[in-house]
Amino acid sequence: MGRRGRDTLVVVEAQLTPEGILWPLVAAELGLATVFLTNDLQRYAKVPRFGAVFGRDDVSVMTADTNSTASIVEMMRGVSETRRVRGIFTQCDYNLPLVAEVARELGLPGLNPRAAALARNKLLTREACREAGVPSPDFLNATSAEEAVAFAEKVGFPCVVKPMTESASTDVALGRDAGEVARLFERISGQPLDRRGQRRPPGALVEEYCAGHEVSVETFTVDGQVTVLGVVDKAVSPHPYFAEVGQVFPSVLPERVTGELAATAVAALRAVGHDFGAAHTEVRMTERGPRLIEINARLAGEDIPELVDASLGLATRRQVLAMHVGERPDLTVTARRGAATRKITFPASGTIRRVDGLDAARRSPGVVEVLLAVGEGDRVDALVSNHESYGQVRAEASEPGEAQRLAEAALNQISFVVDRAEDRD
């Protein structure tokens, strides 16, 4: 890499959340300028904090085919002619394997490309974990509706039907009978491209349903050794969907339970060969014990890093970027507190006519953030995935259970008058 100009981090795409676009600000804390590579900057324009991030003098936006390894490499070589490129990074699931490949080709720090590919594709994750003996639901890559229904009848209804390479619970749903499973399969298999324009693997993944409570296990892998930062209690929307509506950190579950869940996550990371950086691994505790849901080979999304940092006195975003520019992360725990988030979502689609209680929520005890991305006159969609989250309330306290109750109490201060879409038809 060239050594002229300012030390720079290249960030490839981002998650569509207020926290997901913050990486240039974190890079600045490390003394780095940012080159942001994207194939469409406008997809981020409505994300809160967009102007504060992309209006900075130390952030340069460059357009590239971010679905192509070769295109990213070419852009990287061009950037290195005038800057000292210290690393390349993404938190965007769709680009993780490509960024891992580019880092390997250019000799920059990063995750093993094979591990990135296995974690990215839910079918490949399932196959690797089955081979390694990691407890997981039974599954089938169905290539027809008939195959999907036959497998569902074998494992029993209800079952889960999902695409293999989406994120944020996109198109993941519970099929309670043969007709629902067939319809879910047809909907998924009928969409050849994912949300970022990449080709989906054909068919759909049909899985045994694992009834139980769900958590995520937050980890860092440094020099091949996995450090478990802790377990996040996740609140999930009513079925048939699996959207996240809240988180609490650290978990309020007994250590006996969190220990089993964390051990399953670590075993899954080893099964796919995860050897570098952060990971956000989702596990369910069932009556038969833990079952792996999925591996996300990157730092947790939304504001989970803020929950972890507030609880443990860490700076996880900064530490993961430090790893990607060749520095060793500081994971020294300096606090023991609790933090919780509750999401603002809507049960039905419509247009907001009035919002009440925001100021009361902000004044509520323990509240550190009330974020609302919509207002009067804006359309909202019914909750079916994490994409239909329109804001959040975050609270902190000396204990996680207290933080959870404070966040819930503050959220209850907020109310909406919404003209439902069907009421206008």
N, C-alpha and C positions, 0 to 999 in steps of 0.2 A: 504494500500500500504506500502511496505517496505521503510525504511528511510536510508538505507545504500547507499553509493556512491553518485555520482553527481546528482543534480536536473536535471530531464530529461523530455522532451516533446516527445511523440510518434506521429509521422506524418504518416498517412496511405495514400499511393499513392499520386499523384499530377496531375495537369493539364500539358498537353504537350506543354508548352510555356516557354520562357525564364523566365518570371515572375512567372510562376506557380510552378517552382521548388525551389524558393528562400527561402522557409520557414525555413530551418535550419539556414540560415544566420540571419533571423529575430529572431529566438529563441536564437541565440548567443547574440544578443543585449539585451535580457532579462536575460542573464547569464545562459542559459539552454543548455545542450547538447541535441542532437537529435538522436532518434532511428527511422529510416525510414523503415516502413513495406511495402513490395511490393511483388507481385507474379512474377514480371519480371522487374528487374532493367534495362535491355537492351532497353526497350521501350523508356527510357529517354536519351539514349546515344548520340543521334544526336541533342538533344536540346541545343542551345547555353547556356553556363555557367555550363554545366553538371560537368566538372572537377572541377571548382571553388567551387561547392556546395558539391559534394560527395567525393572529395579528402581531405576534412578537417578532422583533428584529432578528433573533437568533434561530428562527424557524423558517426553513426554505421548503416549499412544496414542489415536488417534481412529479410529472405524470409518467407512468410506466405501465406496462402490462404486468400487473402484480400476480397474475395467475400463471406466469411463465418464469421458470428458474433462469433461463437464458437471458430474458429481458432484464431481470433484476441484477444479474451479474454484470451485464453491459452497463447499466446505470451506475452500479457501484464502481466500476472501473473509471467511468467518467467523473464521478464525484471525487475519487481519490487523486485525480490529476491536480486538484486545487485545494484539497483538504486532507488532513490526516484522519482517516476513517478508523475509529477505534473499535467499532463493532456494528453488528446488525441485529435488530430485535423486532419481534412482534408478539402481541398478546392475542392476536386474531386467530381463532382456530383454523380458519380456511387457509391461512398462509403459513402455519407452523412448519409443515414439511418442506415447503419451498425455502423458507428462511434457514432451516437446518441444513439443507443441501448447499445453499449459497455460502453459509458460514464455513462449511467443510471445504468447499472448493477454494475459497479465498484465504483459508488458514485463520479464520476468526473464531473466537469462543462460541460454543453453541452445543445444542443437544445432538446426540447421535441421530443422523437422518433416519435410520431404520426404526429407532424408538419413536421418533416423531410420526412416522408413517403408521406404525402399529397403533399408537394411541389415537391418532386422528380418525381412523376407520373403525367403527364400533364392531364390525364383523371380525376384523383382524385382531382387535383387542380380545374378543371372546375366544377366538381360536388359540391365541397365545396363552391366555389364562387357563383355558381348559387343559392344554398340554402341560402347563406347570402345576396343575392341581389347585388353582385359586378358586374358591367357592363362588360360583356364578350361576345365573339362571340358564336353563336349557334354552337352545336357540336354533333357528334355521334361517338361512338366506333363501327366502322364497322367491322364485322366479315367475310364479303365476298365482292368481287368486286361489286356484284349486289347491296348490301346494300350501299356501298360507293357511287356509281353512283346515286342511287335513292335519297340519302340525298343531294348530290350535286345539283341535279335537283330541289330539294325542296328549298334550300337556294339560289340557283342561281350560275352560273359560273361567274368568276373563284372562286375556293375554295382552301383551304389549306389542304394538306394531310401530316401527320407526324407520326413518331413513338412516343410512349408515354414516353420512358425513355432514350432517347439519349440526348446529349448535343452538343453545338457548331453548332447548325442548321444542324446536321447530318441528311440526308435523308428528310429534310423539303423542300417541293416544292409546287408550284402553279399548280393546274390542271385547264386548260382553257376549257376543253370539256370532254365529257363522256369517250372517249378513253384514254385521259391523266390521268384522275382520276383512271380508272381501272388499268392502267399500274403502276401508283405510288403505289396503294394499293398492287398489286402483288409483287412489289419490296420490300416493307416494310414487308409484311406478310411472304415473303419467306425467311427472315433472322431471325432465331429463337434466335440468340444471339446478344448482343450489342457489342460495340467496346471494352469493358473490359471483355467479356466472360460471362456476366450475361444474364439470360433468359429474353427476351423481352416479355411483355404482348402480347397475340395473337391479330391479326387484326391490325388496324391502326386508328388513330384519324383523322376524317374529320371535318373541321371547316369552318364556314362562313368566307370569306375573309374580313378583315377590312382595307379598303384603308385609308391611312393617314400617318403622320410622326410618327416615333417611337423614344422613349426615354427609358432610364433606370433610375430608382429611387434608389439611394443609401441610405441605412438606417442602423442604429444600434438599436437593441432592448436590453435595459438594465433594469432589474427589471420589465420586462413586458411593459415598456414604449418605444415607437418607436421615435427615433430621425431621422429626414430626413436631411442628409448631403447635398443633392442637387439632381438635375436632369441633366442627361447626354444626350446631343443630339447625336443620332446615325445616321451615314450614312450607308445605306444598299445597297447591290449589286442589279443590275437590276434583275427583275424576269426572270425565274421562281424560283430563289433561294433567300435566305434571309441571306447571309453572311454579317458580319459587315466589312466595309472598312474604318471606321474612327469614332472618337468620339471627342466631344467638351465638356468641363466642365468649369464653369457651363453653363447651357443651355442659348442660346441667345433668347429663346422664351419669350414672355411677362409673367410677374408674374401671371396674371390671368390664363394663360394656364398651366404653370408649377404647379400652386396650385391645379388645377383640376387633373392633372396627378398624382401628389404626393398623393393626397387624395385617389385616386383609388388604388394606390399601398399599402398604409397603410391599407385600408379596406380589401384588398386581404390577407395581412399578418395576420390580425386578423381572417379572415375567416378560415385559415388553422391552427391557433393557434401558430404562430411563436412567441416564448417567449424569445429568447436568441441569441445574436450575430448579425453578419452582414447579410444583404440580398441585393440582386441585382434583382429588379423586373422590368420587361419590360412591357411597356404600349404604346398603339397607340392612337393618337388623330384623331378621324374620324369626319365626318360631323354630326354625332349623339352624339358626345362627346367621352370621354375616353373609351377604351376597354382594359381589361387586356390581355396580351399575355402570360406571364408565370412568375412564381416565382422561383428564384434561392436562396435557403436558405443558402447562403454563401457570402463571400466577392466577389466583381466583379472580373472577370478574366482579363487576359492580363495585360495591363498597366493602366487600369482605376484607380486603387488605386494611381498610381503615379500622374495622372491628378488631382485627388481629393486632394492629399497631397500638391501638388505644389500650388493649388489654395487657399486652406484654411489653410495651415500651420499645417496640421495634420500628423500623422504617423499611417495610418489606419491598415496596416499589423501588426504593433507592438501592436496596441490596441486590435485587434481581438484575437491575441495570448494571450495577458494579460487576457482577459476574460476566455479563455480556461484553464488557470492555476489558476483561482480563484481570479484574481485581477480586480479592477474596471478600465474601460477604461477612458482615458483622451480625450474628444472630444471637447476641447476648441479651437475655431476658432481663429487663430492669423494672418490671411492674407486674402486678397480679390483680387485674380488675376484670370487669365485665362490660360488654357492649352488645347492642342489639339493633336490628333494623326491621321496620315493617314497611312493606311496599304499598303504594297507592295504585289500586287497580279498579276495574269496573266490571260488574257482572253482565252488562249488556252494552252494545254499541249505541252511540248517540252523540248529541252535541251538548256541550256544557253550557248551561244558562246562568248558573250562579255558583260561587265558591264561598263557603263560610268557614270560619274557625282557624285560618292559617296563623293569625297572630296569637291566638290562644294556644295553639300547638307549639309555637316557637317559645312561648313563655312557660311551657310545662316543665316540671322538675326533671333534671337530667338530660334534657334534649340538647344536642349539639348541632343538629342539622334538620331542617325541614326543606325539602326540595320538591318543587312542583313544576313540571315541564310544560303544562298546558294551562289554559285559562278560559274565561268566558268566550264563547263562540268557536272554540276548538272542538274538533271531532275526536272521539275516543272509541277504541274497539274493545269488544268483550275479551276477557282474559282467556287465552288458549296457549300462550307460551310466554317466555320471559320478555319478548318484544312488546307486550302490552302492559308493561310497567311504566307509569307516568310520573313517578316520583317516589319519595321515601321519607320516613322519619327515623332518625338515628338517635339513640340515647346511650349514655354511659353511666356506670354506677360501680360501687365497690364489689358487687357480685353479679354474675351473669343473669341469674333469675330476676334480680331487681331491675337490671337494665331492660330485660324483656318486658316486664310489666309497665315500666315507665314509657317505653316505646309504644306499647299498645294503648296506654292511656292517652298519650299525645295524639296518636292517629285517630282516636275516637273523637277528638275535638274537631276534626275536619269533616265537612259534609258537602255534598254536591247536589245541585238540581240539574238533571240531565234529561233532555228530550230524547227518548229512545227512538232509534231508527225506525222501528216498525210502527211507532205512534204517528209518524208523519206520512206513512204510505196510504 
